[in-house]
Amino acid sequence: MRPVRGALWTTRALPQAGRGGEGAGRRPFRGLAAAVTLALGAAGCSDLTITRPVDAIPVAIAHPSFSRDIQPILTETCASSTACHSGATPQAGLNLSPSVAFTALVDVPAAFAPDLRRVRPSRPDSSFLLLLLGETAALRRGARRMPLTSLPLPAPVIETIRNWIADGALNN
């Protein structure tokens, strides 16, 4: 059988019962090609763009705002409907939903390290939240890296969180 050229790809000629001859059974799926082309064209003309908060910080923000920069990251990675730190029974008693995240984080003892605060204003290296985001298991005191995703947060995002804490962890 010879290949049959379709509009956007090559398909093989398929034999059909009761038919013979050159090109019998060609099925290039031209209707599918038209649908895919139409869908891609419509998507290209759309003005809808979605940027995830963790992707919106390609370079660390020197003086981040909690509400504008930090909370969206926490909501996406920690307190979404499928994440661990929201709802009626958040993990480690830490609810990072937008209405309560700040008071649940700042100057509150860490569940896994009571001698540390979850966020200690102006002291990022003494803030358990920042330690949990890092790759060094010893610094995390046996706790798993957060968030529990296959990849850690991008370095500029972690540095932005560090800068927010270093600036005094303000509720702004």
C-alpha positions as a LaTeX table, in Angstrom:
\begin{tabular}{lrrr}
\hline
Residue & $x$ (\AA) & $y$ (\AA) & $z$ (\AA) \\
\hline
Met1 & 0.00 & 0.00 & 0.00 \\
Arg2 & 1.18 & 3.50 & $-0.80$ \\
Pro3 & 0.90 & 6.39 & 1.64 \\
Val4 & $-1.98$ & 8.75 & 0.94 \\
Arg5 & $-1.30$ & 12.42 & 1.47 \\
Gly6 & $-3.89$ & 14.30 & 3.55 \\
Ala7 & $-4.21$ & 18.03 & 4.12 \\
Leu8 & $-1.87$ & 18.19 & 7.12 \\
Trp9 & $-0.40$ & 14.71 & 7.49 \\
Thr10 & 0.20 & 11.38 & 5.79 \\
Thr11 & $-2.06$ & 8.39 & 6.34 \\
Arg12 & $-1.83$ & 4.84 & 5.06 \\
Ala13 & $-4.32$ & 3.45 & 2.62 \\
Leu14 & $-6.59$ & 0.99 & 4.39 \\
Pro15 & $-8.08$ & $-1.97$ & 2.53 \\
Gln16 & $-11.87$ & $-2.12$ & 2.43 \\
Ala17 & $-13.84$ & $-5.29$ & 1.90 \\
Gly18 & $-15.40$ & $-5.60$ & $-1.55$ \\
Arg19 & $-13.36$ & $-2.80$ & $-3.10$ \\
Gly20 & $-10.16$ & $-2.91$ & $-4.97$ \\
Gly21 & $-8.01$ & $-0.78$ & $-7.14$ \\
Glu22 & $-5.72$ & 2.16 & $-6.64$ \\
Gly23 & $-6.39$ & 4.22 & $-3.52$ \\
Ala24 & $-9.06$ & 1.90 & $-2.13$ \\
Gly25 & $-9.89$ & 2.70 & 1.46 \\
Arg26 & $-8.24$ & 6.12 & 1.73 \\
Arg27 & $-9.28$ & 7.86 & 4.95 \\
Pro28 & $-7.35$ & 11.07 & 5.43 \\
Phe29 & $-9.76$ & 12.39 & 8.12 \\
Arg30 & $-10.16$ & 15.76 & 6.42 \\
Gly31 & $-13.11$ & 16.65 & 8.70 \\
Leu32 & $-10.90$ & 16.18 & 11.74 \\
Ala33 & $-8.21$ & 18.35 & 10.17 \\
Ala34 & $-10.71$ & 21.11 & 9.57 \\
Ala35 & $-11.94$ & 20.94 & 13.18 \\
Val36 & $-8.40$ & 21.03 & 14.57 \\
Thr37 & $-7.46$ & 23.93 & 12.31 \\
Leu38 & $-10.58$ & 25.85 & 13.31 \\
Ala39 & $-9.95$ & 25.24 & 17.01 \\
Leu40 & $-6.31$ & 26.32 & 16.76 \\
Gly41 & $-7.28$ & 29.38 & 14.77 \\
Ala42 & $-9.91$ & 30.38 & 17.32 \\
Ala43 & $-7.44$ & 29.90 & 20.17 \\
Gly44 & $-4.91$ & 32.08 & 18.37 \\
Cys45 & $-7.44$ & 34.91 & 18.02 \\
Ser46 & $-8.48$ & 34.84 & 21.65 \\
Asp47 & $-7.38$ & 37.64 & 23.96 \\
Leu48 & $-7.66$ & 35.35 & 26.99 \\
Thr49 & $-4.33$ & 34.78 & 28.69 \\
Ile50 & $-3.85$ & 32.97 & 31.95 \\
Thr51 & $-0.64$ & 33.35 & 33.91 \\
Arg52 & $-0.26$ & 31.21 & 36.99 \\
Pro53 & 1.09 & 33.13 & 40.01 \\
Val54 & 4.23 & 30.99 & 40.19 \\
Asp55 & 4.90 & 31.73 & 36.51 \\
Ala56 & 4.27 & 35.45 & 36.93 \\
Ile57 & 7.51 & 35.93 & 38.87 \\
Pro58 & 10.39 & 35.30 & 36.44 \\
Val59 & 12.71 & 37.46 & 38.57 \\
Ala60 & 12.53 & 37.82 & 42.36 \\
Ile61 & 10.49 & 40.80 & 43.55 \\
Ala62 & 12.62 & 42.99 & 45.81 \\
His63 & 9.78 & 44.35 & 47.97 \\
Pro64 & 6.75 & 42.10 & 47.52 \\
Ser65 & 3.25 & 42.70 & 48.82 \\
Phe66 & 1.49 & 39.93 & 50.73 \\
Ser67 & $-1.86$ & 40.38 & 48.99 \\
Arg68 & $-0.52$ & 41.02 & 45.48 \\
Asp69 & 2.48 & 38.65 & 45.36 \\
Ile70 & 2.60 & 36.14 & 48.23 \\
Gln71 & $-1.05$ & 35.16 & 48.75 \\
Pro72 & $-1.64$ & 34.21 & 45.09 \\
Ile73 & 1.32 & 31.82 & 45.31 \\
Leu74 & 0.02 & 30.30 & 48.55 \\
Thr75 & $-3.47$ & 29.96 & 47.12 \\
Glu76 & $-2.30$ & 28.24 & 43.94 \\
Thr77 & 0.25 & 25.89 & 45.45 \\
Cys78 & $-1.01$ & 25.28 & 48.99 \\
Ala79 & $-4.66$ & 26.27 & 49.42 \\
Ser80 & $-6.43$ & 25.43 & 46.17 \\
Ser81 & $-9.39$ & 23.05 & 46.22 \\
Thr82 & $-7.02$ & 20.10 & 45.69 \\
Ala83 & $-4.24$ & 21.26 & 48.02 \\
Cys84 & $-3.55$ & 20.36 & 51.65 \\
His85 & $-3.80$ & 23.68 & 53.47 \\
Ser86 & $-7.43$ & 24.68 & 53.05 \\
Gly87 & $-10.86$ & 23.50 & 53.99 \\
Ala88 & $-12.25$ & 22.25 & 57.30 \\
Thr89 & $-9.20$ & 20.17 & 58.29 \\
Pro90 & $-6.03$ & 21.65 & 56.79 \\
Gln91 & $-2.78$ & 19.73 & 57.23 \\
Ala92 & $-0.72$ & 20.66 & 60.30 \\
Gly93 & $-3.56$ & 22.99 & 61.30 \\
Leu94 & $-2.29$ & 25.49 & 58.73 \\
Asn95 & $-5.03$ & 27.06 & 56.64 \\
Leu96 & $-3.57$ & 29.18 & 53.85 \\
Ser97 & $-6.88$ & 30.31 & 52.36 \\
Pro98 & $-6.85$ & 34.03 & 51.48 \\
Ser99 & $-8.98$ & 35.18 & 54.41 \\
Val100 & $-6.83$ & 33.55 & 57.11 \\
Ala101 & $-3.35$ & 32.87 & 55.68 \\
Phe102 & $-1.58$ & 35.90 & 57.10 \\
Thr103 & $-2.69$ & 35.31 & 60.70 \\
Ala104 & $-2.01$ & 31.56 & 60.35 \\
Leu105 & 1.57 & 32.21 & 59.23 \\
Val106 & 3.11 & 35.22 & 60.92 \\
Asp107 & 4.52 & 34.74 & 64.43 \\
Val108 & 2.81 & 31.36 & 64.87 \\
Pro109 & 4.87 & 28.38 & 66.15 \\
Ala110 & 5.55 & 25.76 & 63.47 \\
Ala111 & 3.82 & 22.44 & 64.11 \\
Phe112 & 6.93 & 20.40 & 63.22 \\
Ala113 & 9.43 & 22.77 & 64.84 \\
Pro114 & 7.83 & 24.60 & 67.81 \\
Asp115 & 11.08 & 26.49 & 68.49 \\
Leu116 & 10.63 & 28.19 & 65.10 \\
Arg117 & 7.87 & 30.45 & 63.86 \\
Arg118 & 6.11 & 29.63 & 60.59 \\
Val119 & 7.10 & 33.12 & 59.48 \\
Arg120 & 9.32 & 35.22 & 61.71 \\
Pro121 & 9.18 & 38.82 & 60.46 \\
Ser122 & 12.54 & 40.17 & 59.28 \\
Arg123 & 14.21 & 36.78 & 59.87 \\
Pro124 & 13.80 & 34.55 & 56.81 \\
Asp125 & 16.41 & 32.02 & 57.96 \\
Ser126 & 14.41 & 31.50 & 61.18 \\
Ser127 & 11.11 & 31.07 & 59.32 \\
Phe128 & 9.99 & 27.47 & 58.97 \\
Leu129 & 7.95 & 28.27 & 55.86 \\
Leu130 & 11.08 & 29.25 & 53.97 \\
Leu131 & 12.98 & 26.20 & 55.25 \\
Leu132 & 10.20 & 23.91 & 53.98 \\
Leu133 & 10.48 & 25.34 & 50.49 \\
Gly134 & 14.15 & 24.42 & 50.21 \\
Glu135 & 15.79 & 21.26 & 48.90 \\
Thr136 & 17.94 & 20.62 & 52.00 \\
Ala137 & 16.27 & 17.91 & 54.10 \\
Ala138 & 18.36 & 18.67 & 57.19 \\
Leu139 & 17.09 & 22.25 & 57.27 \\
Arg140 & 13.50 & 21.00 & 56.97 \\
Arg141 & 14.03 & 18.94 & 60.15 \\
Gly142 & 12.68 & 15.77 & 58.58 \\
Ala143 & 9.59 & 17.39 & 57.09 \\
Arg144 & 8.89 & 16.93 & 53.38 \\
Arg145 & 9.63 & 19.71 & 50.91 \\
Met146 & 6.68 & 21.97 & 50.25 \\
Pro147 & 4.66 & 22.17 & 48.17 \\
Leu148 & 4.18 & 18.45 & 47.63 \\
Thr149 & 4.55 & 18.73 & 43.88 \\
Ser150 & 7.00 & 16.92 & 41.64 \\
Leu151 & 9.08 & 20.08 & 41.26 \\
Pro152 & 9.95 & 22.70 & 43.85 \\
Leu153 & 8.80 & 26.28 & 43.49 \\
Pro154 & 10.96 & 28.24 & 41.04 \\
Ala155 & 13.93 & 30.01 & 42.65 \\
Pro156 & 12.57 & 33.54 & 41.93 \\
Val157 & 9.34 & 32.65 & 43.77 \\
Ile158 & 11.23 & 31.36 & 46.82 \\
Glu159 & 13.43 & 34.46 & 46.76 \\
Thr160 & 10.31 & 36.66 & 46.58 \\
Ile161 & 8.93 & 34.93 & 49.69 \\
Arg162 & 12.32 & 35.40 & 51.39 \\
Asn163 & 12.23 & 39.12 & 50.51 \\
Trp164 & 8.71 & 39.50 & 51.92 \\
Ile165 & 9.83 & 37.96 & 55.20 \\
Ala166 & 13.05 & 40.04 & 55.27 \\
Asp167 & 10.94 & 43.20 & 54.73 \\
Gly168 & 9.05 & 42.39 & 57.94 \\
Ala169 & 6.32 & 40.05 & 56.60 \\
Leu170 & 3.85 & 42.90 & 56.31 \\
Asn171 & 0.13 & 42.36 & 55.72 \\
Asn172 & 0.00 & 44.67 & 52.72 \\
\hline
\end{tabular}
